Amino acid sequence: MLYIVGLGLGDEKDITLRGLEAVQKSQSVYIEAYTSLLSFGVSSDGISTLEKLYGKSVTVADREMVEEKADAMLSEAQNSDVAFLVVGDPFGATTHTDLVVRAKQMGVDVKVIHNASVMNAIGVCGLQLYRYGETISIPFFTETWRPDSFYEKIKRNRDLGLHTLCLLDIKVKEPSLESLCRGKKIYEPPRFMSIVNAIEQLLEVEQKRGESAYDEETTCVGFARLGSDDQVIAAGSMRELLTVDFGPPLHCLVIAGETHPVEREMLSFFAVKQ
Amino acid sequence: MLYIVGLGLGDEKDITLRGLEAVQKSQSVYIEAYTSLLSFGVSSDGISTLEKLYGKSVTVADREMVEEKADAMLSEAQNSDVAFLVVGDPFGATTHTDLVVRAKQMGVDVKVIHNASVMNAIGVCGLQLYRYGETISIPFFTETWRPDSFYEKIKRNRDLGLHTLCLLDIKVKEPSLESLCRGKKIYEPPRFMSIVNAIEQLLEVEQKRGESAYDEETTCVGFARLGSDDQVIAAGSMRELLTVDFGPPLHCLVIAGETHPVEREMLSFFAVKQ
């Protein structure tokens, strides 16, 4: 059996009792390292916080390992219990569909243990989840690559009065261009897009496209470390949010559509103080 | 402090360690009874499963009690820790925004402990969460009340190639019309809309409106008791899903938009056997 266990958003205490049971009866435990694991006590020294809680060792699996060694992990799961831990929910913002497809093809039973993900936890700011349109992703712009296909989607959502969740780019274990040229892999340090960076890119695209999808005065909500004890949630115009110190990653951003009175009342509790 | 604790979707084991800690240090524990609590061991005999796990008594709070007695609960939370438990996530499909607004107005600190909700757990069928449009609700039709404003929303999502989550009506502790006329409250037995009922209503509306938002051959995914050990997930055309025995509530339904190859591969694992 392969258990795919969501860890939730905060730290090691956000696992469910059902998830903890699955981990404790598994012979091997892997944790995906596609996203920031810092709040889960996973550091370069190892993953002592989780291992202490679980009472067993945990192997950190980066994307490369999951892609290259999935078959070995799945073979193991044919004859014993294996737990694969993921931050958030197994099918939230980052999805693990490929792993499930491969498991099913190999005849491995898969059991998913759900948890909170950014896709539902953003509800905490008071904007109703059923009034969101399509979710978008904002990639890091480079000198030569400034894709803006998210712009139409935001415009469409806003024209319909719907809110837009913007997932912000994460670069973890990306081989550097230089190292690729030299034929050996050296990794760039991890990068996590900040809310300020995202808003700057959004405003740049609005200036270029000029279709008034949004502007500096558009109400947004910024979330940092959502679900953690030190989470920061701030509501205000794009211009106002540019002045907020949200602190360390992960960040995400919601662009509000039309808001109802109760939604506005909730947002006022998170309003940026000027 | 008022802790609003998500219980997740399955049973008492889906609480997080963080949530359990909050319950255990709270002086009073309430559980909202707006949705089905059967899988949480909450029956007419009481709520023994949860009480046994928590080691303390739990008060079932129906919508009426929360509306009428919220102030008493919040006053208590001004001077001690109170836990308010909700099925799923506190800000998932059913929202508790009003309670938070009242708490903040009374100066009560609120801490939200997230968990899985239907809004993110539907990701398990393989349809990507970021490709969903606006969520809709399908109400029980009566002889005289057959509202179909959800139709335009489905059409819009489908025109954009987006998936649509349909939340199905729940009637818990609704006063009967007869009892309201007689001036004393007698409650109707609880009703939970089934997938079959929802599809019948959807097809009736399509026939009436005739704008080809969907038809009998449109691919859908039905979910029953999502997140529980006995969950049922079935993918197929509306016509095919009408033949599936999904068993007891809760049910929800997804109407697929355009699907990508990996999405189709995942759906094939849940395909209705003909």
Interface residues (C-beta under 8 A of the other chain):
Chain A: G6 G8 L9 G10 E12 K13 D14 I15 T16 L17 R18 L20 E21 D89 P90 F91 G92 A93 T95 T97 D98 V100 V101 K104 V112 H114 N115 A116 S117 M119 N120 A121 G123 V124 G126 Q128 L129 Y130 R131 Y132 G133 E134 T135 I136 S137 R156 L160 L162 L167 G227 V262 E263 E265 M266 F269
Chain B: G6 G8 L9 G10 E12 K13 D14 I15 T16 L17 R18 L20 E21 D89 P90 F91 G92 A93 T95 T97 D98 V100 V101 K104 V112 H114 N115 A116 S117 M119 N120 A121 G123 V124 G126 Q128 L129 Y130 R131 Y132 G133 E134 T135 I136 S137 R156 L160 L162 L167 G227 V262 E263 E265 M266 F269
